[in-house]
Amino acid sequence: MTQQASSSLRTRHSEVLAATGLTKWFGERLAVADVGFAVAAGETYGLLGPNGAGKTTTIRMVCGLLGPDAGTVTIGGLPMSRSSTGAKALVGYVPQDIALYPDLTARENLRFFGKLYRLRGKLLAERVDEVLDLIGLTDRAGEKVESFSGGMRRRLNIGAGLLHRPTLLVLDEPTVGVDPQSRHAILESVRNFGAAGMAVLYTTHYMEEAERLCDRVGIIDQGRLIAEGTRRELVARLGERDRITLSATGDLAAFAAACRRLPGVDGADIAGSEVHLVAHEGRKLLPSVLDAAEHAGAAVNSAEVAEPDLEAVFLHLTGTALRE
């Protein structure tokens, strides 16, 4: 998503979460230092950082489970504090640790949490059925959670946070320790929540999850939010370019020369039967590149675009790889 598209997203939809200057000390250790960000309706915002970076402390303050030493949080315009009921009612919080009763069935767990959200009678039954279908556990609804796999427990854990149809869904490392199939199901579900208009705050230390799901990403390390933006915006800070590899036949010299004249192409080299380009917004350039090949007497057999990723950004900003 481009910077223009990101700005358009935030102005088109109302701001659901606004956190400003969040700071938290534990004794003499500064866990979170002056962290601030906002999340709009229909937007998935990722807090990306290693374990111990301050992600969980930050979202516990966002959810009103932990009082900040400084800073403010509003949800849907309502101030959040440990005693706020109005703001808390707008939040669905899914903690990293599984918060379920193993000796109850999936349906019984959801009914219990639904009652905590003051759902009753027919409405509660409808919401439980709706959530079971959403998380793909309708056929296992009558089984005890103690028999579930880790991935199924994670999905049910997410379902408990969805029962009251929250305005803001907060997910803390929801795919830790799950199998690939369950991980894929969870990520697809999160993608659908944002597409349906829900504001989603998603913490992770997996780069690929942040790149796959998040409209914007805040990189947090040692308690500080050190960068924020779309993937494109963050990568642009490095001055890095896309790399396009084109397998082609014909007059490759003429093809490379034609590519060098294209706006947005910074370089073109030949390596065997391949032409390698360094360019801005490589995927958007591909139609122009293919036209250049045709006019230069070359035929492109395959094209691969390698875009700079958040790993490179994190390395640049912190001087170290994203650690577990």
C-alpha positions as CSV (number, residue, x, y, z in Angstrom):
1,M,0.0,0.0,0.0
2,T,1.4,3.4,-0.9
3,Q,1.7,6.4,1.4
4,Q,-1.2,8.1,-0.4
5,A,-3.3,5.0,-0.1
6,S,-2.4,4.6,3.6
7,S,-3.4,8.3,4.3
8,S,-6.6,7.8,2.4
9,L,-7.4,4.8,4.5
10,R,-7.0,6.7,7.7
11,T,-9.1,9.7,6.6
12,R,-11.8,7.6,4.9
13,H,-12.5,5.7,8.1
14,S,-13.0,7.0,11.7
15,E,-10.1,6.6,14.1
16,V,-10.9,3.8,16.6
17,L,-7.8,3.7,18.7
18,A,-5.6,6.6,19.7
19,A,-2.7,6.0,22.0
20,T,-0.4,8.9,23.0
21,G,2.8,9.0,25.0
22,L,2.4,5.6,26.7
23,T,5.1,5.0,29.3
24,K,5.4,2.2,31.8
25,W,8.1,1.5,34.5
26,F,8.6,-1.7,36.3
27,G,10.7,-0.7,39.2
28,E,13.8,0.8,37.7
29,R,13.2,-0.8,34.3
30,L,11.6,1.4,31.6
31,A,9.4,-1.2,29.7
32,V,7.6,1.2,27.4
33,A,8.8,4.7,26.6
34,D,6.5,7.4,25.0
35,V,4.8,5.1,22.6
36,G,1.9,6.5,20.5
37,F,0.0,5.3,17.4
38,A,-3.6,5.2,16.0
39,V,-5.7,2.5,14.3
40,A,-8.6,3.2,12.1
41,A,-11.7,1.2,11.4
42,G,-11.0,-1.4,8.7
43,E,-7.2,-1.1,9.3
44,T,-4.9,-3.8,10.6
45,Y,-2.0,-2.3,12.5
46,G,0.9,-4.4,13.4
47,L,3.3,-4.0,16.4
48,L,6.4,-5.8,15.2
49,G,9.3,-6.5,17.6
50,P,11.2,-9.2,19.4
51,N,10.0,-10.8,22.6
52,G,10.7,-8.4,25.4
53,A,10.4,-5.3,23.2
54,G,7.3,-4.0,25.1
55,K,4.6,-5.2,22.8
56,T,2.5,-7.0,25.4
57,T,2.9,-4.2,28.0
58,T,1.7,-1.7,25.4
59,I,-1.4,-3.6,24.4
60,R,-2.2,-4.3,28.1
61,M,-2.3,-0.5,28.6
62,V,-4.4,-0.1,25.4
63,C,-6.9,-2.6,26.8
64,G,-7.0,-1.0,30.2
65,L,-5.5,-4.1,32.0
66,L,-2.5,-2.1,33.0
67,G,-2.4,1.6,34.0
68,P,0.3,3.7,32.2
69,D,2.6,5.8,34.2
70,A,2.1,8.5,31.5
71,G,0.1,8.8,28.3
72,T,-3.5,8.3,27.3
73,V,-5.6,5.8,25.3
74,T,-9.0,6.4,23.8
75,I,-11.2,3.8,22.1
76,G,-14.0,5.1,19.9
77,G,-13.4,8.5,21.5
78,L,-13.9,7.1,25.0
79,P,-11.0,7.4,27.5
80,M,-9.5,4.1,28.6
81,S,-8.4,3.3,32.1
82,R,-8.4,0.3,34.4
83,S,-11.9,1.3,35.6
84,S,-13.3,2.2,32.2
85,T,-16.3,0.1,31.3
86,G,-17.5,2.0,28.2
87,A,-14.1,1.8,26.4
88,K,-13.5,-1.8,27.5
89,A,-16.8,-2.9,26.0
90,L,-15.5,-1.9,22.6
91,V,-12.4,-4.1,22.8
92,G,-12.0,-7.8,22.1
93,Y,-8.7,-8.8,23.7
94,V,-7.1,-12.1,22.7
95,P,-4.1,-12.8,25.0
96,Q,-1.0,-14.7,24.0
97,D,-1.7,-17.3,26.8
98,I,-4.7,-19.5,26.1
99,A,-7.5,-18.3,28.3
100,L,-9.9,-21.2,28.1
101,Y,-11.4,-23.9,30.4
102,P,-10.0,-27.2,29.2
103,D,-12.7,-29.3,31.0
104,L,-15.5,-27.4,29.2
105,T,-16.5,-27.9,25.6
106,A,-15.9,-25.3,22.9
107,R,-19.5,-24.2,23.0
108,E,-19.6,-24.1,26.8
109,N,-16.5,-21.9,26.8
110,L,-18.0,-19.5,24.4
111,R,-21.3,-19.4,26.3
112,F,-19.3,-18.6,29.5
113,F,-17.4,-15.7,27.9
114,G,-20.5,-14.5,26.1
115,K,-22.2,-14.1,29.5
116,L,-19.3,-12.1,30.7
117,Y,-20.1,-9.7,27.8
118,R,-23.7,-9.7,29.1
119,L,-25.1,-11.6,26.1
120,R,-28.1,-13.7,27.0
121,G,-30.7,-16.0,25.6
122,K,-31.3,-16.2,21.8
123,L,-28.7,-13.5,21.1
124,L,-26.0,-15.5,23.0
125,A,-26.9,-18.7,21.1
126,E,-26.8,-16.9,17.8
127,R,-23.4,-15.3,18.5
128,V,-21.9,-18.6,19.7
129,D,-23.0,-20.4,16.5
130,E,-21.7,-17.5,14.4
131,V,-18.3,-17.6,16.1
132,L,-18.0,-21.3,15.9
133,D,-18.6,-21.1,12.1
134,L,-16.2,-18.2,11.8
135,I,-13.3,-20.1,13.4
136,G,-14.2,-23.4,11.8
137,L,-15.0,-25.4,14.9
138,T,-18.8,-26.0,14.4
139,D,-18.2,-29.8,14.1
140,R,-16.1,-29.9,17.3
141,A,-18.4,-27.6,19.4
142,G,-19.4,-30.4,21.7
143,E,-15.9,-31.7,22.5
144,K,-13.9,-30.7,25.5
145,V,-11.1,-28.2,24.9
146,E,-8.6,-30.5,26.6
147,S,-8.8,-32.8,23.5
148,F,-8.0,-29.9,21.1
149,S,-4.8,-29.3,19.3
150,G,-2.8,-26.1,20.0
151,G,-4.1,-24.6,16.8
152,M,-7.7,-25.3,17.6
153,R,-7.3,-23.8,21.0
154,R,-5.8,-20.7,19.5
155,R,-8.8,-20.4,17.1
156,L,-11.2,-20.8,20.0
157,N,-9.3,-18.2,22.0
158,I,-9.8,-15.8,19.2
159,G,-13.4,-16.7,18.9
160,A,-14.0,-15.8,22.6
161,G,-12.8,-12.2,21.8
162,L,-15.2,-11.9,18.9
163,L,-18.5,-12.8,20.6
164,H,-19.6,-9.2,21.3
165,R,-18.5,-8.0,17.9
166,P,-15.8,-5.6,19.1
167,T,-14.9,-2.3,17.5
168,L,-11.3,-3.0,18.1
169,L,-9.8,-6.6,18.1
170,V,-6.4,-6.9,19.9
171,L,-4.4,-10.0,19.1
172,D,-1.2,-10.7,21.1
173,E,1.0,-13.2,19.2
174,P,-2.0,-15.4,18.1
175,T,0.0,-17.9,16.1
176,V,2.7,-18.8,18.5
177,G,3.2,-22.6,18.7
178,V,0.6,-23.6,16.2
179,D,0.8,-25.9,13.2
180,P,1.1,-24.4,9.7
181,Q,-2.5,-25.3,8.7
182,S,-3.9,-23.6,11.8
183,R,-1.6,-20.6,11.4
184,H,-2.9,-20.1,7.8
185,A,-6.5,-20.3,9.1
186,I,-5.8,-17.7,11.8
187,L,-4.1,-15.3,9.4
188,E,-6.9,-15.6,6.9
189,S,-9.4,-14.9,9.6
190,V,-7.5,-11.8,10.7
191,R,-7.4,-10.6,7.1
192,N,-11.1,-11.0,6.9
193,F,-11.8,-9.0,10.1
194,G,-10.0,-6.0,8.7
195,A,-11.8,-6.3,5.3
196,A,-15.1,-6.4,7.2
197,G,-14.4,-3.0,8.8
198,M,-13.0,-4.0,12.2
199,A,-10.0,-2.2,13.6
200,V,-7.3,-4.8,14.4
201,L,-4.2,-4.3,16.6
202,Y,-1.9,-7.3,15.9
203,T,1.4,-8.0,17.7
204,T,4.0,-10.4,16.3
205,H,7.7,-11.1,16.0
206,Y,7.2,-12.8,12.7
207,M,8.2,-10.5,9.8
208,E,6.1,-12.5,7.2
209,E,3.0,-12.1,9.3
210,A,3.4,-8.3,9.5
211,E,4.0,-8.1,5.7
212,R,1.1,-10.3,4.9
213,L,-1.6,-8.8,7.2
214,C,-0.8,-5.3,8.2
215,D,-1.8,-2.1,6.5
216,R,0.7,-0.3,8.7
217,V,3.4,-1.5,11.0
218,G,5.0,0.0,14.1
219,I,8.5,-1.3,14.8
220,I,9.0,-1.5,18.6
221,D,12.4,-2.3,20.2
222,Q,13.5,-1.8,23.8
223,G,10.2,-0.2,24.7
224,R,10.4,2.5,22.0
225,L,8.4,2.9,18.8
226,I,11.3,3.5,16.4
227,A,9.5,3.6,13.1
228,E,6.0,3.4,11.7
229,G,4.3,3.2,8.3
230,T,3.3,0.9,5.4
231,R,5.9,-1.6,4.2
232,R,6.6,0.7,1.3
233,E,7.1,3.7,3.5
234,L,9.4,1.8,5.9
235,V,11.5,0.4,3.1
236,A,11.8,3.8,1.5
237,R,13.7,4.9,4.5
238,L,16.5,2.7,3.4
239,G,16.6,4.0,-0.1
240,E,16.5,0.4,-1.4
241,R,15.0,-0.5,-4.7
242,D,13.2,-3.5,-6.1
243,R,15.2,-6.1,-8.1
244,I,13.7,-7.5,-11.3
245,T,15.1,-10.7,-12.8
246,L,14.0,-11.3,-16.4
247,S,14.8,-14.5,-18.2
248,A,14.8,-13.6,-21.9
249,T,15.9,-14.5,-25.4
250,G,16.8,-12.3,-28.4
251,D,18.8,-9.1,-28.4
252,L,19.4,-8.7,-24.6
253,A,21.8,-5.8,-25.1
254,A,19.1,-3.8,-26.8
255,F,16.6,-4.9,-24.3
256,A,18.8,-3.8,-21.3
257,A,19.5,-0.5,-23.0
258,A,15.8,0.1,-23.6
259,C,15.1,-0.7,-19.9
260,R,17.7,1.9,-18.8
261,R,15.6,4.6,-20.5
262,L,12.5,3.7,-18.6
263,P,11.4,6.1,-15.8
264,G,12.0,4.4,-12.5
265,V,14.8,2.1,-13.6
266,D,18.1,2.8,-11.9
267,G,20.1,0.1,-13.6
268,A,20.1,-2.8,-16.0
269,D,22.7,-5.5,-16.4
270,I,23.0,-8.8,-18.4
271,A,23.9,-12.0,-16.8
272,G,23.9,-15.0,-19.2
273,S,20.3,-15.3,-20.4
274,E,18.9,-12.9,-17.8
275,V,18.5,-9.2,-17.6
276,H,18.7,-7.8,-14.0
277,L,17.0,-4.4,-13.2
278,V,17.1,-2.2,-10.2
279,A,14.0,-0.1,-10.1
280,H,11.3,1.7,-8.1
281,E,7.9,0.0,-7.8
282,G,9.0,-3.0,-9.9
283,R,5.6,-4.6,-10.2
284,K,4.1,-1.5,-11.7
285,L,7.0,-1.3,-14.2
286,L,6.5,-4.8,-15.6
287,P,4.1,-3.8,-18.4
288,S,6.5,-1.1,-19.6
289,V,9.4,-3.6,-19.4
290,L,7.6,-6.1,-21.5
291,D,6.8,-3.4,-24.1
292,A,10.5,-2.5,-24.1
293,A,11.4,-6.1,-24.7
294,E,9.1,-6.4,-27.7
295,H,10.4,-3.2,-29.3
296,A,14.1,-4.3,-28.7
297,G,13.6,-7.7,-30.4
298,A,13.7,-9.7,-27.1
299,A,11.2,-12.2,-25.7
300,V,10.7,-12.4,-21.9
301,N,10.1,-16.0,-20.7
302,S,9.8,-15.2,-17.0
303,A,10.0,-12.3,-14.6
304,E,10.6,-12.2,-10.9
305,V,10.4,-9.1,-8.7
306,A,12.2,-9.1,-5.3
307,E,11.0,-6.3,-3.1
308,P,13.0,-5.1,0.0
309,D,11.3,-6.5,3.2
310,L,10.8,-5.5,6.8
311,E,13.8,-7.7,7.8
312,A,16.1,-5.2,6.1
313,V,14.3,-2.3,7.7
314,F,14.6,-3.9,11.2
315,L,18.3,-4.6,10.7
316,H,18.9,-1.1,9.6
317,L,17.0,0.5,12.5
318,T,18.2,-1.7,15.3
319,G,21.5,-3.0,14.1
320,T,20.5,-6.6,14.9
321,A,18.2,-9.3,13.5
322,L,14.7,-9.8,14.9
323,R,15.3,-12.2,17.7
324,E,13.0,-14.6,19.4
